Amino acid sequence: TAAAAVVIAVAFIEPWAHPGPRPTVEAPVLASTETGRAETATLILTDGSRVTLGAMSAVEATFTAKARAVRLVRGAAFFEVAEDPTRPFTVQSGSFKATVIGTTFEIRTAPDVVRLAVAEGSVRASYPLIAGGRAQNMRISETLVAGQRVAAMPDEGLGEVRPVRPGSVVAF
């Protein structure tokens, strides 16, 4: 029929109408959650990673084909990160940044401090260099392994890496 002829014609013409590969645009996958007083919540992300929030906490996550990024808006969160060497998993809290491939750790925020403790694996923590009481345009980084913790403060920068019992770093 005439309709079938149009469909066949379009099928044969279409490849020449747009030479070369079609551009692909991947929309980021977004997720967010927050908790109230005396409330906890677990957010399961598209890659299988889990984020458990403590009370009065909030997170926002943005995943793309190349990156997995979470912003800890406030409070505390325990992360169980699914391993994916092609897409690092980053957590940002203010100026503090943690980058991992696959591990378990927690980050706790307060107005003047961010604390990171590692239960399994390793986490790369970074924070602006503080000189003369001011953040510089350079970052200091430390790689922490299971059983280590670090704190970062706006007036002091990234502190000394200290021991912590891995069993004490648990979801809420």
C-alpha positions as CSV (number, residue, x, y, z in Angstrom):
1,T,0.0,0.0,0.0
2,A,1.0,3.7,-0.2
3,A,1.6,3.8,3.6
4,A,4.0,0.8,3.4
5,A,5.8,2.4,0.5
6,V,6.4,5.6,2.6
7,V,7.8,3.6,5.5
8,I,10.1,1.7,3.2
9,A,11.3,4.9,1.5
10,V,12.0,6.5,4.8
11,A,13.9,3.5,6.0
12,F,16.1,3.7,2.9
13,I,16.5,7.5,2.8
14,E,17.1,8.1,6.5
15,P,20.8,6.8,6.6
16,W,21.8,9.3,4.0
17,A,19.9,12.2,5.6
18,H,22.2,12.1,8.7
19,P,25.7,10.9,7.7
20,G,28.0,9.7,10.4
21,P,27.2,8.3,13.9
22,R,24.2,9.7,15.7
23,P,25.1,11.9,18.7
24,T,24.1,10.3,21.9
25,V,23.1,12.5,24.9
26,E,22.9,10.8,28.2
27,A,20.8,12.4,30.8
28,P,22.2,12.2,34.2
29,V,20.4,10.0,36.8
30,L,19.5,12.2,39.7
31,A,18.5,11.1,43.2
32,S,18.1,12.8,46.6
33,T,16.8,12.1,50.0
34,E,16.8,13.6,53.5
35,T,15.9,12.5,57.0
36,G,14.2,14.2,59.9
37,R,14.9,14.1,63.6
38,A,15.5,10.5,65.0
39,E,15.1,9.1,61.4
40,T,17.5,7.2,59.2
41,A,17.1,6.3,55.5
42,T,18.9,4.2,52.9
43,L,19.1,5.3,49.3
44,I,20.0,2.6,46.8
45,L,21.7,4.1,43.8
46,T,21.5,2.9,40.2
47,D,24.9,1.2,40.4
48,G,23.9,-0.8,43.5
49,S,25.8,1.5,45.9
50,R,24.0,2.2,49.2
51,V,23.9,5.5,51.1
52,T,22.6,5.2,54.7
53,L,21.7,8.6,56.2
54,G,21.8,9.5,59.9
55,A,19.2,11.8,61.5
56,M,18.8,15.3,60.1
57,S,20.9,14.5,57.0
58,A,20.5,15.2,53.2
59,V,22.3,13.9,50.1
60,E,22.0,14.5,46.3
61,A,23.4,12.1,43.8
62,T,24.2,12.6,40.1
63,F,25.3,9.6,38.0
64,T,26.5,9.7,34.4
65,A,28.3,7.2,32.1
66,K,31.6,8.6,33.3
67,A,31.1,9.7,36.9
68,R,29.2,8.9,40.1
69,A,28.9,12.0,42.3
70,V,27.2,12.5,45.7
71,R,26.9,15.7,47.6
72,L,26.4,15.4,51.3
73,V,24.3,18.5,52.0
74,R,24.3,18.1,55.7
75,G,24.5,15.5,58.5
76,A,26.1,12.1,58.3
77,A,26.1,9.3,55.8
78,F,27.5,5.8,55.6
79,F,28.5,4.7,52.1
80,E,28.7,1.2,50.6
81,V,30.1,1.8,47.2
82,A,29.8,-0.7,44.4
83,E,33.1,-1.3,42.6
84,D,33.4,0.3,39.2
85,P,36.9,1.1,38.1
86,T,35.7,3.0,35.0
87,R,33.6,5.5,37.1
88,P,35.0,6.8,40.3
89,F,32.6,7.6,43.1
90,T,33.0,11.0,44.7
91,V,31.4,12.5,47.7
92,Q,31.6,16.3,48.2
93,S,30.7,18.1,51.4
94,G,31.6,21.8,51.2
95,S,35.3,21.9,50.2
96,F,35.9,18.4,51.3
97,K,36.0,15.7,48.7
98,A,36.4,11.9,48.9
99,T,37.0,9.7,45.9
100,V,36.7,5.9,45.8
101,I,36.3,3.0,43.4
102,G,34.5,0.5,45.8
103,T,34.6,0.5,49.6
104,T,32.7,1.3,52.8
105,F,33.1,4.5,54.8
106,E,31.3,7.3,56.6
107,I,31.4,11.1,56.4
108,R,30.0,13.3,59.2
109,T,29.6,17.0,58.8
110,A,29.2,19.8,61.3
111,P,29.4,23.5,60.8
112,D,33.2,23.7,61.2
113,V,34.4,20.1,60.5
114,V,34.0,17.2,58.1
115,R,35.1,13.8,59.4
116,L,35.9,10.7,57.2
117,A,36.3,7.2,58.6
118,V,37.1,4.1,56.5
119,A,35.7,0.7,57.3
120,E,36.9,-1.2,54.2
121,G,39.0,-0.5,51.1
122,S,40.6,2.9,50.6
123,V,39.4,6.5,50.1
124,R,41.3,9.5,48.8
125,A,40.4,12.6,50.8
126,S,41.2,16.1,49.6
127,Y,40.7,19.5,51.0
128,P,42.1,23.0,50.1
129,L,45.5,23.9,51.5
130,I,45.1,26.4,54.4
131,A,47.8,29.0,54.7
132,G,47.5,32.2,56.8
133,G,44.0,31.1,57.8
134,R,42.8,31.1,54.2
135,A,42.1,28.4,51.7
136,Q,44.6,28.4,48.8
137,N,44.1,27.4,45.2
138,M,45.8,24.1,45.9
139,R,44.4,20.9,47.5
140,I,46.1,18.6,50.0
141,S,45.2,14.9,49.6
142,E,45.6,11.8,51.7
143,T,44.7,8.2,50.9
144,L,43.1,6.4,53.9
145,V,42.7,2.7,54.3
146,A,40.4,0.6,56.5
147,G,41.0,1.6,60.1
148,Q,41.9,5.2,59.5
149,R,40.1,8.5,59.9
150,V,40.7,12.2,59.2
151,A,39.1,15.5,59.9
152,A,39.1,18.7,57.8
153,M,38.4,22.2,59.2
154,P,38.1,25.5,57.4
155,D,40.8,27.2,59.5
156,E,43.2,24.3,59.8
157,G,42.7,22.2,56.6
158,L,43.1,18.5,56.3
159,G,44.2,17.1,59.6
160,E,46.5,14.2,60.6
161,V,45.4,10.7,59.6
162,R,44.5,8.7,62.8
163,P,43.5,5.2,63.7
164,V,39.9,4.1,64.2
165,R,38.5,0.7,64.8
166,P,37.0,-0.5,61.4
167,G,34.1,-2.2,63.3
168,S,33.1,1.2,64.8
169,V,32.5,2.6,61.3
170,V,29.0,1.3,60.7
171,A,25.7,2.4,59.2
172,F,23.3,4.1,61.6
